């Protein structure tokens, strides 16, 4: 992966609309403390937005290397969290839904 934008697009490509039926969620991401984006899940759709989203129910904080690893499947999100490479702000239970919404 060459950039955070590429990693985010790759993640969006893995979206599973069936897992998002009836959901209305905003996942925020802060990468390298400088790049913010959000994935807006609503009625089986996934929209990508740049910038910080004040409506995010949960924000995942990590560096770009960790993001690349999670998106490529080389890094397990839970292991990254346990190892301190991924921090969750907000509703931690929602972060567990990411693996259903974006299966590897």
N, CA, C and O atoms as CSV, one atom per row, in Angstrom:
chain,resi,resn,atom,element,x,y,z
A,1,UNK,N,N,0.851,-1.182,0.000
A,1,UNK,CA,C,0.000,0.000,0.000
A,1,UNK,C,C,0.894,1.241,0.000
A,1,UNK,O,O,1.926,1.284,0.669
A,2,UNK,N,N,0.484,2.217,-0.742
A,2,UNK,CA,C,1.321,3.399,-0.834
A,2,UNK,C,C,0.866,4.512,0.091
A,2,UNK,O,O,1.665,5.364,0.481
A,3,UNK,N,N,-0.407,4.511,0.443
A,3,UNK,CA,C,-0.871,5.619,1.264
A,3,UNK,C,C,-2.063,5.202,2.097
A,3,UNK,O,O,-2.663,4.148,1.884
A,4,UNK,N,N,-2.385,6.045,3.039
A,4,UNK,CA,C,-3.567,5.808,3.862
A,4,UNK,C,C,-4.803,5.758,2.972
A,4,UNK,O,O,-5.681,4.923,3.186
A,5,UNK,N,N,-4.885,6.640,1.977
A,5,UNK,CA,C,-6.050,6.666,1.084
A,5,UNK,C,C,-6.224,5.330,0.364
A,5,UNK,O,O,-7.345,4.842,0.219
A,6,UNK,N,N,-5.110,4.736,-0.088
A,6,UNK,CA,C,-5.185,3.431,-0.757
A,6,UNK,C,C,-5.689,2.358,0.202
A,6,UNK,O,O,-6.513,1.522,-0.169
A,7,UNK,N,N,-5.195,2.386,1.427
A,7,UNK,CA,C,-5.605,1.394,2.422
A,7,UNK,C,C,-7.091,1.517,2.726
A,7,UNK,O,O,-7.792,0.516,2.871
A,8,UNK,N,N,-7.560,2.756,2.820
A,8,UNK,CA,C,-8.974,2.983,3.119
A,8,UNK,C,C,-9.839,2.504,1.951
A,8,UNK,O,O,-10.885,1.893,2.166
A,9,UNK,N,N,-9.412,2.775,0.737
A,9,UNK,CA,C,-10.174,2.306,-0.434
A,9,UNK,C,C,-10.212,0.784,-0.470
A,9,UNK,O,O,-11.237,0.193,-0.810
A,10,UNK,N,N,-9.086,0.142,-0.117
A,10,UNK,CA,C,-9.042,-1.322,-0.087
A,10,UNK,C,C,-10.004,-1.862,0.968
A,10,UNK,O,O,-10.669,-2.876,0.755
A,11,UNK,N,N,-10.068,-1.182,2.093
A,11,UNK,CA,C,-10.984,-1.591,3.150
A,11,UNK,C,C,-12.430,-1.454,2.674
A,11,UNK,O,O,-13.248,-2.349,2.886
A,12,UNK,N,N,-12.734,-0.341,2.039
A,12,UNK,CA,C,-14.092,-0.108,1.552
A,12,UNK,C,C,-14.498,-1.179,0.534
A,12,UNK,O,O,-15.662,-1.575,0.472
A,13,UNK,N,N,-13.532,-1.642,-0.261
A,13,UNK,CA,C,-13.816,-2.667,-1.272
A,13,UNK,C,C,-14.225,-3.998,-0.642
A,13,UNK,O,O,-14.874,-4.816,-1.293
A,14,UNK,N,N,-13.852,-4.219,0.615
A,14,UNK,CA,C,-14.193,-5.469,1.308
A,14,UNK,C,C,-15.547,-5.388,2.016
A,14,UNK,O,O,-15.958,-6.347,2.669
A,15,UNK,N,N,-16.230,-4.275,1.896
A,15,UNK,CA,C,-17.483,-4.052,2.621
A,15,UNK,C,C,-18.506,-5.140,2.333
A,15,UNK,O,O,-18.700,-5.540,1.185
A,16,UNK,N,N,-19.160,-5.613,3.392
A,16,UNK,CA,C,-20.196,-6.643,3.287
A,16,UNK,C,C,-21.558,-5.998,3.583
A,16,UNK,O,O,-21.920,-5.838,4.749
A,17,UNK,N,N,-22.312,-5.627,2.548
A,17,UNK,CA,C,-23.580,-4.926,2.760
A,17,UNK,C,C,-24.574,-5.725,3.616
A,17,UNK,O,O,-25.346,-5.136,4.372
A,18,UNK,N,N,-24.559,-7.059,3.504
A,18,UNK,CA,C,-25.503,-7.887,4.261
A,18,UNK,C,C,-25.313,-7.706,5.767
A,18,UNK,O,O,-26.283,-7.760,6.522
A,19,UNK,N,N,-24.080,-7.495,6.205
A,19,UNK,CA,C,-23.796,-7.324,7.627
A,19,UNK,C,C,-24.234,-5.946,8.127
A,19,UNK,O,O,-24.295,-5.713,9.334
A,20,UNK,N,N,-24.538,-5.041,7.205
A,20,UNK,CA,C,-24.876,-3.668,7.587
A,20,UNK,C,C,-26.372,-3.381,7.509
A,20,UNK,O,O,-26.786,-2.228,7.620
A,21,UNK,N,N,-27.178,-4.410,7.321
A,21,UNK,CA,C,-28.620,-4.213,7.231
A,21,UNK,C,C,-29.153,-3.563,8.502
A,21,UNK,O,O,-28.962,-4.073,9.605
A,22,UNK,N,N,-29.819,-2.437,8.328
A,22,UNK,CA,C,-30.438,-1.749,9.451
A,22,UNK,C,C,-29.485,-0.962,10.342
A,22,UNK,O,O,-29.911,-0.400,11.352
A,23,UNK,N,N,-28.208,-0.911,9.989
A,23,UNK,CA,C,-27.245,-0.189,10.810
A,23,UNK,C,C,-27.164,1.281,10.412
A,23,UNK,O,O,-27.406,1.643,9.261
A,24,UNK,N,N,-26.826,2.107,11.370
A,24,UNK,CA,C,-26.591,3.528,11.142
A,24,UNK,C,C,-25.432,3.908,12.064
A,24,UNK,O,O,-25.640,4.352,13.194
A,25,UNK,N,N,-24.212,3.725,11.563
A,25,UNK,CA,C,-23.008,3.887,12.386
A,25,UNK,C,C,-21.983,4.763,11.686
A,25,UNK,O,O,-21.945,4.841,10.458
A,26,UNK,N,N,-21.154,5.420,12.483
A,26,UNK,CA,C,-20.027,6.167,11.937
A,26,UNK,C,C,-18.767,5.704,12.669
A,26,UNK,O,O,-18.647,5.839,13.886
A,27,UNK,N,N,-17.837,5.157,11.892
A,27,UNK,CA,C,-16.536,4.744,12.413
A,27,UNK,C,C,-15.510,5.796,12.030
A,27,UNK,O,O,-15.330,6.088,10.848
A,28,UNK,N,N,-14.839,6.365,13.014
A,28,UNK,CA,C,-13.789,7.328,12.744
A,28,UNK,C,C,-12.426,6.649,12.791
A,28,UNK,O,O,-12.233,5.671,13.514
A,29,UNK,N,N,-11.500,7.167,12.028
A,29,UNK,CA,C,-10.126,6.663,12.012
A,29,UNK,C,C,-9.172,7.842,12.097
A,29,UNK,O,O,-9.349,8.837,11.393
A,30,UNK,N,N,-8.167,7.738,12.949
A,30,UNK,CA,C,-7.112,8.748,13.015
A,30,UNK,C,C,-5.803,8.008,12.799
A,30,UNK,O,O,-5.400,7.170,13.606
A,31,UNK,N,N,-5.145,8.337,11.686
A,31,UNK,CA,C,-3.936,7.633,11.268
A,31,UNK,C,C,-2.748,8.578,11.377
A,31,UNK,O,O,-2.792,9.703,10.879
A,32,UNK,N,N,-1.699,8.121,12.022
A,32,UNK,CA,C,-0.473,8.912,12.202
A,32,UNK,C,C,-0.743,10.270,12.866
A,32,UNK,O,O,0.026,11.214,12.681
A,33,UNK,N,N,-1.819,10.368,13.627
A,33,UNK,CA,C,-2.212,11.592,14.324
A,33,UNK,C,C,-2.467,12.788,13.408
A,33,UNK,O,O,-2.700,13.895,13.892
A,34,UNK,N,N,-2.426,12.579,12.095
A,34,UNK,CA,C,-2.622,13.713,11.192
A,34,UNK,C,C,-3.711,13.473,10.150
A,34,UNK,O,O,-4.283,14.431,9.629
A,35,UNK,N,N,-4.001,12.235,9.844
A,35,UNK,CA,C,-4.979,11.925,8.793
A,35,UNK,C,C,-6.243,11.368,9.438
A,35,UNK,O,O,-6.200,10.380,10.171
A,36,UNK,N,N,-7.359,12.016,9.155
A,36,UNK,CA,C,-8.644,11.577,9.698
A,36,UNK,C,C,-9.588,11.226,8.559
A,36,UNK,O,O,-9.624,11.899,7.529
A,37,UNK,N,N,-10.347,10.163,8.763
A,37,UNK,CA,C,-11.407,9.829,7.823
A,37,UNK,C,C,-12.465,9.053,8.580
A,37,UNK,O,O,-12.242,8.628,9.713
A,38,UNK,N,N,-13.611,8.868,7.954
A,38,UNK,CA,C,-14.670,8.095,8.590
A,38,UNK,C,C,-15.350,7.216,7.557
A,38,UNK,O,O,-15.398,7.528,6.367
A,39,UNK,N,N,-15.870,6.117,8.051
A,39,UNK,CA,C,-16.696,5.227,7.247
A,39,UNK,C,C,-18.102,5.332,7.825
A,39,UNK,O,O,-18.335,5.054,9.002
A,40,UNK,N,N,-19.021,5.735,6.975
A,40,UNK,CA,C,-20.400,5.933,7.389
A,40,UNK,C,C,-21.208,4.753,6.866
A,40,UNK,O,O,-21.377,4.585,5.658
A,41,UNK,N,N,-21.704,3.942,7.791
A,41,UNK,CA,C,-22.462,2.744,7.449
A,41,UNK,C,C,-23.932,3.057,7.693
A,41,UNK,O,O,-24.333,3.377,8.812
A,42,UNK,N,N,-24.729,2.963,6.634
A,42,UNK,CA,C,-26.151,3.282,6.780
A,42,UNK,C,C,-26.955,2.447,5.792
A,42,UNK,O,O,-26.708,2.484,4.586
A,43,UNK,N,N,-27.923,1.692,6.315
A,43,UNK,CA,C,-28.825,0.912,5.462
A,43,UNK,C,C,-28.077,0.123,4.386
A,43,UNK,O,O,-28.388,0.241,3.200
A,44,UNK,N,N,-27.112,-0.665,4.789
A,44,UNK,CA,C,-26.349,-1.550,3.900
A,44,UNK,C,C,-25.459,-0.816,2.909
A,44,UNK,O,O,-25.051,-1.399,1.905
A,45,UNK,N,N,-25.150,0.450,3.169
A,45,UNK,CA,C,-24.220,1.177,2.313
A,45,UNK,C,C,-23.014,1.611,3.139
A,45,UNK,O,O,-23.079,1.691,4.366
A,46,UNK,N,N,-21.922,1.888,2.449
A,46,UNK,CA,C,-20.703,2.342,3.101
A,46,UNK,C,C,-20.189,3.559,2.348
A,46,UNK,O,O,-19.890,3.483,1.157
A,47,UNK,N,N,-20.090,4.668,3.042
A,47,UNK,CA,C,-19.585,5.896,2.425
A,47,UNK,C,C,-18.306,6.303,3.144
A,47,UNK,O,O,-18.220,6.251,4.371
A,48,UNK,N,N,-17.334,6.701,2.372
A,48,UNK,CA,C,-16.049,7.129,2.906
A,48,UNK,C,C,-15.995,8.654,2.897
A,48,UNK,O,O,-16.301,9.285,1.885
A,49,UNK,N,N,-15.605,9.243,4.026
A,49,UNK,CA,C,-15.494,10.699,4.109
A,49,UNK,C,C,-14.143,11.061,4.695
A,49,UNK,O,O,-13.675,10.421,5.637
A,50,UNK,N,N,-13.518,12.087,4.138
A,50,UNK,CA,C,-12.240,12.556,4.671
A,50,UNK,C,C,-12.501,13.546,5.791
A,50,UNK,O,O,-13.542,14.202,5.837
A,51,UNK,N,N,-11.541,13.640,6.688
A,51,UNK,CA,C,-11.649,14.579,7.790
A,51,UNK,C,C,-12.276,13.940,9.015
A,51,UNK,O,O,-12.789,12.822,8.962
A,52,UNK,N,N,-12.226,14.666,10.111
A,52,UNK,CA,C,-12.775,14.186,11.364
A,52,UNK,C,C,-14.291,14.287,11.320
A,52,UNK,O,O,-14.835,15.265,10.807
A,53,UNK,N,N,-14.974,13.284,11.855
A,53,UNK,CA,C,-16.432,13.298,11.864
A,53,UNK,C,C,-16.919,13.375,13.310
A,53,UNK,O,O,-16.686,12.450,14.088
A,54,UNK,N,N,-17.589,14.465,13.677
A,54,UNK,CA,C,-18.043,14.607,15.067
A,54,UNK,C,C,-19.104,13.584,15.456
A,54,UNK,O,O,-19.372,13.398,16.643
A,55,UNK,N,N,-19.712,12.918,14.474
A,55,UNK,CA,C,-20.752,11.933,14.755
A,55,UNK,C,C,-20.210,10.520,14.966
A,55,UNK,O,O,-20.983,9.593,15.206
A,56,UNK,N,N,-18.897,10.348,14.878
A,56,UNK,CA,C,-18.321,9.006,15.036
A,56,UNK,C,C,-18.621,8.454,16.423
A,56,UNK,O,O,-18.340,9.094,17.437
A,57,UNK,N,N,-19.201,7.243,16.449
A,57,UNK,CA,C,-19.481,6.598,17.734
A,57,UNK,C,C,-18.232,5.924,18.298
A,57,UNK,O,O,-18.121,5.706,19.504
A,58,UNK,N,N,-17.299,5.599,17.412
A,58,UNK,CA,C,-16.038,4.988,17.836
A,58,UNK,C,C,-14.951,5.473,16.879
A,58,UNK,O,O,-15.180,5.591,15.675
A,59,UNK,N,N,-13.768,5.751,17.423
A,59,UNK,CA,C,-12.628,6.166,16.604
A,59,UNK,C,C,-11.473,5.220,16.876
A,59,UNK,O,O,-11.126,4.954,18.026
A,60,UNK,N,N,-10.887,4.719,15.802
A,60,UNK,CA,C,-9.726,3.844,15.908
A,60,UNK,C,C,-8.485,4.665,15.586
A,60,UNK,O,O,-8.422,5.334,14.554
A,61,UNK,N,N,-7.510,4.607,16.469
A,61,UNK,CA,C,-6.291,5.395,16.341
A,61,UNK,C,C,-5.127,4.445,16.140
A,61,UNK,O,O,-4.899,3.552,16.956
A,62,UNK,N,N,-4.380,4.639,15.039
A,62,UNK,CA,C,-3.250,3.761,14.734
A,62,UNK,C,C,-2.312,4.466,13.768
A,62,UNK,O,O,-2.614,5.552,13.275
A,63,UNK,N,N,-1.157,3.831,13.500
A,63,UNK,CA,C,-0.278,4.396,12.483
A,63,UNK,C,C,-0.577,3.735,11.142
A,63,UNK,O,O,-1.290,2.733,11.074
A,64,UNK,N,N,-0.022,4.312,10.077
A,64,UNK,CA,C,-0.341,3.817,8.731
A,64,UNK,C,C,0.148,2.386,8.519
A,64,UNK,O,O,-0.470,1.624,7.775
A,65,UNK,N,N,1.246,2.019,9.164
A,65,UNK,CA,C,1.761,0.655,9.036
A,65,UNK,C,C,0.763,-0.355,9.611
A,65,UNK,O,O,0.536,-1.413,9.024
A,66,UNK,N,N,0.176,-0.028,10.748
A,66,UNK,CA,C,-0.826,-0.905,11.361
A,66,UNK,C,C,-2.064,-0.989,10.481
A,66,UNK,O,O,-2.618,-2.071,10.288
A,67,UNK,N,N,-2.501,0.148,9.945
A,67,UNK,CA,C,-3.655,0.160,9.045
A,67,UNK,C,C,-3.398,-0.738,7.843
A,67,UNK,O,O,-4.250,-1.553,7.489
A,68,UNK,N,N,-2.237,-0.601,7.212
A,68,UNK,CA,C,-1.893,-1.447,6.063
A,68,UNK,C,C,-1.971,-2.923,6.428
A,68,UNK,O,O,-2.525,-3.726,5.678
A,69,UNK,N,N,-1.411,-3.278,7.587
A,69,UNK,CA,C,-1.393,-4.673,8.016
A,69,UNK,C,C,-2.782,-5.223,8.250
A,69,UNK,O,O,-3.072,-6.361,7.880
A,70,UNK,N,N,-3.646,-4.426,8.861
A,70,UNK,CA,C,-5.011,-4.873,9.128
A,70,UNK,C,C,-5.782,-5.042,7.820
A,70,UNK,O,O,-6.481,-6.038,7.635
A,71,UNK,N,N,-5.656,-4.070,6.910
A,71,UNK,CA,C,-6.379,-4.130,5.641
A,71,UNK,C,C,-5.890,-5.298,4.785
A,71,UNK,O,O,-6.690,-5.969,4.132
A,72,UNK,N,N,-4.578,-5.541,4.786
A,72,UNK,CA,C,-4.037,-6.630,3.964
A,72,UNK,C,C,-4.279,-8.000,4.589
A,72,UNK,O,O,-4.146,-9.025,3.920
A,73,UNK,N,N,-4.637,-8.015,5.881
A,73,UNK,CA,C,-4.863,-9.283,6.561
A,73,UNK,C,C,-3.630,-9.820,7.270
A,73,UNK,O,O,-3.695,-10.866,7.915
A,74,UNK,N,N,-2.500,-9.113,7.158
A,74,UNK,CA,C,-1.270,-9.558,7.806
A,74,UNK,C,C,-1.304,-9.311,9.307
A,74,UNK,O,O,-0.618,-9.994,10.068
A,75,UNK,N,N,-2.103,-8.335,9.734
A,75,UNK,CA,C,-2.189,-7.979,11.146
A,75,UNK,C,C,-3.615,-8.196,11.633
A,75,UNK,O,O,-4.566,-7.741,10.998
A,76,UNK,N,N,-3.765,-8.879,12.741
A,76,UNK,CA,C,-5.074,-9.075,13.346
A,76,UNK,C,C,-5.400,-7.840,14.187
A,76,UNK,O,O,-4.590,-7.409,15.008
A,77,UNK,N,N,-6.583,-7.280,13.978
A,77,UNK,CA,C,-6.974,-6.068,14.689
A,77,UNK,C,C,-6.936,-6.235,16.204
A,77,UNK,O,O,-6.502,-5.332,16.920
A,78,UNK,N,N,-7.388,-7.383,16.690
A,78,UNK,CA,C,-7.393,-7.613,18.133
A,78,UNK,C,C,-5.965,-7.701,18.666
A,78,UNK,O,O,-5.670,-7.187,19.745
A,79,UNK,N,N,-5.089,-8.346,17.917
A,79,UNK,CA,C,-3.681,-8.431,18.337
A,79,UNK,C,C,-3.042,-7.044,18.338
A,79,UNK,O,O,-2.257,-6.719,19.230
A,80,UNK,N,N,-3.379,-6.230,17.340
A,80,UNK,CA,C,-2.843,-4.867,17.275
A,80,UNK,C,C,-3.312,-4.074,18.500
A,80,UNK,O,O,-2.548,-3.304,19.082
A,81,UNK,N,N,-4.572,-4.275,18.878
A,81,UNK,CA,C,-5.120,-3.584,20.053
A,81,UNK,C,C,-4.396,-4.044,21.321
A,81,UNK,O,O,-3.962,-3.225,22.131
A,82,UNK,N,N,-4.273,-5.358,21.481
A,82,UNK,CA,C,-3.617,-5.903,22.678
A,82,UNK,C,C,-2.152,-5.479,22.755
A,82,UNK,O,O,-1.609,-5.292,23.843
A,83,UNK,N,N,-1.520,-5.330,21.594
A,83,UNK,CA,C,-0.113,-4.951,21.550
A,83,UNK,C,C,0.124,-3.452,21.623
A,83,UNK,O,O,1.268,-3.001,21.552
A,84,UNK,N,N,-0.946,-2.674,21.763
A,84,UNK,CA,C,-0.807,-1.233,21.899
A,84,UNK,C,C,-0.617,-0.486,20.590
A,84,UNK,O,O,-0.322,0.709,20.606
A,85,UNK,N,N,-0.782,-1.164,19.447
A,85,UNK,CA,C,-0.618,-0.495,18.159
A,85,UNK,C,C,-1.926,0.120,17.655
A,85,UNK,O,O,-1.936,0.885,16.691
A,86,UNK,N,N,-3.017,-0.225,18.322
A,86,UNK,CA,C,-4.339,0.271,17.947
A,86,UNK,C,C,-5.042,0.713,19.221
A,86,UNK,O,O,-5.108,-0.036,20.196
A,87,UNK,N,N,-5.561,1.924,19.208
A,87,UNK,CA,C,-6.284,2.453,20.353
A,87,UNK,C,C,-7.721,2.737,19.921
A,87,UNK,O,O,-7.960,3.181,18.798
A,88,UNK,N,N,-8.667,2.483,20.806
A,88,UNK,CA,C,-10.071,2.694,20.499
A,88,UNK,C,C,-10.612,3.781,21.420
A,88,UNK,O,O,-10.476,3.700,22.641
A,89,UNK,N,N,-11.225,4.795,20.824
A,89,UNK,CA,C,-11.867,5.866,21.591
A,89,UNK,C,C,-13.362,5.791,21.315
A,89,UNK,O,O,-13.782,5.762,20.158
A,90,UNK,N,N,-14.153,5.759,22.356
A,90,UNK,CA,C,-15.601,5.677,22.169
A,90,UNK,C,C,-16.111,4.274,22.468
A,90,UNK,O,O,-15.593,3.594,23.354
A,91,UNK,N,N,-17.122,3.846,21.730
A,91,UNK,CA,C,-17.807,2.579,21.972
A,91,UNK,C,C,-16.982,1.391,21.464
A,91,UNK,O,O,-17.023,1.045,20.283
A,92,UNK,N,N,-16.244,0.784,22.377
A,92,UNK,CA,C,-15.360,-0.314,21.983
A,92,UNK,C,C,-16.119,-1.481,21.357
A,92,UNK,O,O,-15.588,-2.144,20.465
A,93,UNK,N,N,-17.338,-1.747,21.798
A,93,UNK,CA,C,-18.099,-2.867,21.243
A,93,UNK,C,C,-18.372,-2.670,19.754
A,93,UNK,O,O,-18.442,-3.642,19.002
A,94,UNK,N,N,-18.525,-1.434,19.331
A,94,UNK,CA,C,-18.750,-1.178,17.908
A,94,UNK,C,C,-17.525,-1.558,17.081
A,94,UNK,O,O,-17.653,-2.004,15.941
A,95,UNK,N,N,-16.342,-1.381,17.659
A,95,UNK,CA,C,-15.134,-1.721,16.895
A,95,UNK,C,C,-15.114,-3.209,16.546
A,95,UNK,O,O,-14.514,-3.600,15.544
A,96,UNK,N,N,-15.761,-4.036,17.358
A,96,UNK,CA,C,-15.837,-5.475,17.073
A,96,UNK,C,C,-16.653,-5.758,15.817
A,96,UNK,O,O,-16.450,-6.785,15.168
A,97,UNK,N,N,-17.567,-4.867,15.467
A,97,UNK,CA,C,-18.401,-5.061,14.281
A,97,UNK,C,C,-17.605,-4.910,12.993
A,97,UNK,O,O,-18.028,-5.395,11.944
A,98,UNK,N,N,-16.469,-4.250,13.060
A,98,UNK,CA,C,-15.693,-4.007,11.834
A,98,UNK,C,C,-15.333,-5.302,11.111
A,98,UNK,O,O,-15.348,-5.348,9.881
A,99,UNK,N,N,-15.007,-6.364,11.873
A,99,UNK,CA,C,-14.623,-7.614,11.214
A,99,UNK,C,C,-15.801,-8.247,10.475
A,99,UNK,O,O,-15.596,-8.971,9.501
A,100,UNK,N,N,-17.021,-7.990,10.919
A,100,UNK,CA,C,-18.197,-8.491,10.200
A,100,UNK,C,C,-18.476,-7.631,8.968
A,100,UNK,O,O,-18.819,-8.140,7.901
A,101,UNK,N,N,-18.322,-6.319,9.138
A,101,UNK,CA,C,-18.634,-5.397,8.047
A,101,UNK,C,C,-17.582,-5.422,6.940
A,101,UNK,O,O,-17.892,-5.193,5.771
A,102,UNK,N,N,-16.327,-5.706,7.326
A,102,UNK,CA,C,-15.225,-5.709,6.351
A,102,UNK,C,C,-14.439,-7.014,6.498
A,102,UNK,O,O,-13.298,-6.999,6.960
A,103,UNK,N,N,-15.046,-8.150,6.104
A,103,UNK,CA,C,-14.343,-9.424,6.259
A,103,UNK,C,C,-13.089,-9.469,5.402
A,103,UNK,O,O,-13.066,-8.969,4.277
A,104,UNK,N,N,-12.056,-10.071,5.950
A,104,UNK,CA,C,-10.757,-10.082,5.302
A,104,UNK,C,C,-10.625,-10.963,4.126
A,104,UNK,O,O,-9.556,-11.030,3.521
